[in-house]
Amino acid sequence: MTNDLVVKSIENENIRGMIHIIRGQQVIIDSDLARLYGVETKRLNERVKRNLDRFPEDFCFQITETELDNLRSQSATSSVKFGGRRYLPNVFTEAGVAMLSAVLTSKTAIEVSIRIMNTFVEMRKFIANNAAMFERISAVELRQLEYQKNTDRKLDEIFTYIADHAETEQKLFFEGQIYDAFGLLTSIIRKAENNIKLVDSYVDIATLNILAKKKPGVAVTIYTHPRTHLTKMDIETFNRQYPELTIKHTDSFHDRFLILDEAESYIIGASLKDAGKKCFGIMTINDESFKKDLLNKLTRN
């Protein structure tokens, strides 16, 4: 099957039906992901084995016989195939699916990963990240939206409302809410029109996966520790597809900051690469003098 046919076939796949709950996490089985990517399951798992440092247990894990039996019983009408395998399947969490786009470097894999991740984002926008947003919609607006809920225009209005209104000034994530954190961070990243400045002493390829969600043409500058985990090849690979990324080294910062268009600023309680692994918070910085001092400090670095 050609790349175009593989990508086009994704439009007809029920990706939501491929998501299962195992160990309290939403996961997709390796054989389903392989079919979506248009590769053999064995090849997909081989690429993961070659990059084990990028796939900790909260990104990818092998299920047990009991968990496999539960999947069989729950998937009587599913397209998931469990037979003909010598080994127990691997499953990928939402963060693991995001990381796959970095190790499966074909054009098809990148395009399919975008479709899968967009599906996750759309599913979770209504469930978690925007619960507070919907509560703030006025009663009149809710009635208007209700009248049109069965139309495509209704869905477009909801997403437009979310995009055009500011997030809550504070957001708290608890341990394990990796994709909730990923969803909010990428929605913030997409707001930038010209440039993004990230102050984060501990960055790696997972950080770039979040920054890759920026709008085309938005320049990114990362201020990080001189002993960053990003390699020259990581930076060059990112710039070939998502220009333009610049790395500046500094050991002057302890906290993490995100600045959009030198105007909108956030303080983040965890490095972007660790978002959701432990309890942390994101808070908007409204103090203009604080933002000015922060920008001045970055200018001097």
N, C-alpha and C positions, 0 to 999 in steps of 0.2 A: 504494500500500500504506500502511495506517495505521501510526502509531508502534507500537501494540501488536503488530501483525502482523509488523513489521520486527524488533522485539526478540524476539518469540517464535520467529521463523525462525532466529535465531542458535543456538538450542538444537540445531537439526538440521544446522548447518554444521560441517564438519570443519576447525576453525581451525588445528589442528596441520598439516594437509595444505597449508595456504596459506603456511607458513613455508619459505623457501628460504635456502640459504647462498650469499651473494655477497660476494666480497672478504673472506672469513673472518668474515662477520657474519650473524646471523639477521635476515632481512628479510621484509616482506610487500609485495607489489606493489600499486600504487595502485588498480587496477581491483578487486582483491579487497576492499580496505578500503572502497572506494566502495559495493560491493554489500552489505557488512556494515552500513554506515551508512545504506543506503537512499538514496544520493544519486548523481548522475552523477559519473563520474571527472573530467570537466572541471571541475565545480564544486569538488570536493575539492582539485584542484591549484590552482585559482584562490585558494582560501582560504590555501593554503600560500604562494603568491607574495605575497599581501598581508601575510604575517607572516614574511618571509624571515629576519629577525633571530632568530626562535625556532626556526629549522630549519637549524642548521649541517650540514656534510656528514656528520658522524657521527650525525645524526638522519634525514636524508633526502638521497638523491642519485639522479641520472639514470643508468640503466645504459647500457652500450655495446651496439653491434650484436652483438658476440661474446657478451656476457653474455645478451642476448636470445635468441640462437640456442641457447645452452646451456639456457636455461629451456624453450625449445620442445622440445628433445630430452628433457628430464627430465620433462616434463609432458604426455606423450602421453595419459594417462588423467586428467589434472587438469581441474578446472572452470575453471581460469584461461584467459581469452581474451586472445590477443595481437594478433589481426587488427583491421583497420578503424581503425587509429590513424595519425595524421600524424607523431606525435612518439614518441621512445623513452620507455618508461614510467619513472616515478619509483618508487623503493622506499623503504620506511620501516623503520628499525631499531626495536628495542624501545623505545628512548628516544623516537624519533619518533612512535610510536603513542601513547605517553603524552602527548606534547605536543599531538597532534591533539585531545584532549579539551578543551583550553583554547581552541582556535580554532574548532572546530565546536560552537557553543553550543546547538544544539537539544537538547530532552529526549531524543530518540532517540539522538543522537550520544553524549551523556553515558552513557546506560544501556548502549549497545553497547560503548563504550570500557571501561567497568568489566568487562564480560564478557570482552573480549579480554585486558585486563591480568591478570585473574584466571587466564586460561588460561596466560599466560606464567609467572605466579608458580607455579602448580601444576606446570608442566613442569620448572621449574628448581629447585624445592625439593629434588627427589630427586637432581639432577645435580651441583649445585655447592654451594649455600649450606649444606646440611645433611650433607655428606659426613662431616665430623668428628663430627656428632651421632650418625649411625648407627654409627660406629665405637665410640662409647661405650656403646651399648646392650648390655646383658649378654647372654651366650650363651643363657641361659634365655629371655629376652624375645625374642631373635631366633628361637628355635625355635617359640615360641608364635605369633609373627607369621607364620612360614612356613606353619604348619598352616592358617592362616586367610587366606592371601594371595589366594585367589580370591573372597573375599566383600567386600561393601561395608563390613562392620564392620572388616575388616582395614585398609582404606585410612583409615577414620576414626580408628582407633587410632594409626596412624603420625602423622597430622597433629595429633592430640591430644597425643601424646608430645612432638612438636616444640614445640607452643604452650606446654606446661606446664613445659618445661625451659629453663634459661638458655642463651643462646648462649655460644660460647667467649669467653673474656675478651678475646682479641685476634683480629682478623680483618684480613688483608692482601689488597688488591685490586690487580691489575696493570692497566696501561694497556689500555683497550678493554673491560674488564669492566663496562660501564655498567649492564647490566641485573642482573648479579649484585649490584652495589652497590645498585641501586634496590630489588631484592628484599629484601636484608637491612635496609636503612634503613626500608622500609615495615613490615616485620615488627616492628622495634623500636618504631616509631611506634604500631602497633596495641596495644602492651602498656599504654599509658597509660590509666588509668581516670578521672582527674580533670583533669589539666593537663599541658601540655608547655611547657617553656622551651627556646628555641633561641638560642644565641649564635653569630651568623654575620654577619660584616661585609659579605658579598656575597651578597645574596639577590635572586631574581627569580621569574618565574612558574614556572620549573622547581622551585624550592623549594616553592612552594605545591602543585604536583602531588604531591609526596611527602607533605606534611602533610595533604592531602585524604584520605589513607588512614586517618586517625585514627578512633577510635570516635565515634559521635554523642555530643554533649554535652561532649566534652573541649575545654577552653579552651586556646588556643595564644597564647603571648607570644614575639615575636621581638625580640631585642636586636641591632640592626644599625647600620651606619654611617649618619650623617645623609644622605649622598648615595646612599641605596639606589635600586636600579633598579625597585623596586615603586612603581606609581602608586596614587593614591587610588582609581581605578576598579578596579584589580586587587584591592585589599583589600576594597572594597565587594562586588565580584562573588563573591569567596571567601566572605565572611560571609553572603551570601544563601543559600548552599547548605551551608556547613560552619561555622556559627558556633561559637566566637567567636574571631576573630583580633585581637590587639592588637600594634601595632608601637611599640617604644620605641627611641629613637636614642641611641647611645653610640659613642665611638671609643676606649674603654678596653681593648678586647680584641684580641689578635692571633690566638689559637687559637679553634677552634670547639668548642662544648660543647652537649650535648643532655641535658636533665634531665627525667625522667618522674616525675610525682606528688611532686616535691621529695624523691625518695628514690633512684631509680636514675639514675646519671649515666654519660655517655660523653664521651670526647674524640675528635674526628674530625679527621683530617689534611687534609681538603679541604672546601670549601664544599659543601653538599648539592647545589647546582645543578651542580657539576662532578664529582660522585662517579663514578668509573670512567673519567674521561677521562685521568687520569694515575695512576701508582702512589700509593696512599695507604692509611692504616690506620685502623681503629676499635678503641678500647680501652675496656673498662669501668673506671670509677674506683671503687676499693674503699676508698680512704683516707677515713674518715668526716670527719676534720678538714678535708681538702681540699674535700669536698662542702659542708661547713658554711660554710667561707670563701667558696666560690663563690656560694652562695645569699645570703650576707650582702652580697657585692659587688653582686649583681643587685638586691637590695632597695634599695640606696642609689642605684641608677641611675634 
